[in-house]
């Protein structure tokens, strides 16, 4: 790294027209100075015997990813990372790189690698970067900043590796956590899965939504008890809404912003969990009709033994309440099967009600004509007139965002509806609400609308609904 100062001195004349006193010796030509500056940085990049360690955070809202970069003089860099997506594509891969000169030295990764993966996330809105400007030397470290993030540039710090870093890769834990993605709502983008974090020695439950791509999480709620029945009976559930990014080192998950809360007469502070045992078959089923298991990961922390289970719990469903003055409805296109195909285009609605217009779900709606708790379709008849079939139901809110739907063999009709239409409506509702329980989430959108996201874990059907 001895050339670190030299290549900055060589670059400054391009901006300031000198690198010392005006009476000094004549400087080499500009192109020659550029070449020397570029080669100086390349020499520094290839100098460490074990390459460089990078703790990379693509954006302020993302956690930390561990990478090892080993540059060579042939324009190639071996990259190892703890990013386990795409069947481990980025765990170890080779990319080309180059060093250029603009207003400053630039490090550019040319061929597709883990930096490009971060750049492409969320339709390039995630904040990743694969072009960096050299900023400064800091001791033995090389500091770069992202080239295009003008408002809030990302810092990329290269620290000489000591050859032991690979033992810190949390490849196993990353893979295990990916298993928690299953049985989660998916329309319009995979929803961050919820986890039930059970502090066994404290008799406390914590629920968080964990983004496994950005390595961030939202601690949603906490309660007294370790099971759903205990949480309900104790009736001591409090909102937390604590955000944190996190990282994996070995088999440890560390919250970069630990959370603290007082509950049930206890002061709880959680900073990290050391995981030891993963069992993909030990967790509770998400559907009351099946015994399909879900993952469980157990370990210890400063709070004692911890068990992490799959959950669909979320306070996002809290605003979904009985509406006495309006019905819930949506265009019937927005009902999807487990392959995310619209039932109006390919499924049971397309067969039974090809002219369906809207899906209606009354929940406490008080009307002189419509049943207050009912669900069904509005569709066109052969003359272009609208007809209604609503099946009576009994909804029971069993958790903040879980509703039990009990369908009754009673129907409200409007128009020329026959027995075949009623039988078809019964089959449509039975298929959509298979298992009898659905989970409700608030669906964020850019339309200034209150939209709810309904998910059935038994058949993985999903639909949107608007009040």
Helices and strands as residue ranges (DSSP letters): H 4-16, H 30-47, E 52-56, E 65-71, E 76-81, H 85-88, E 92-101, E 105-109, H 114-124, E 131-138, E 141-146, E 155-160, G 165-168, H 171-178, G 179-181, E 193-199, E 204-211, E 216-224, H 228-234, E 237-249, E 252-263, E 266-283, E 294-301, E 304-311, G 315-319, E 328-331, G 332-334, E 335-336, H 348-352, E 356-363, E 373-380, E 386-399, E 402-414, H 419-432, E 437-442, E 451-456, E 461-466
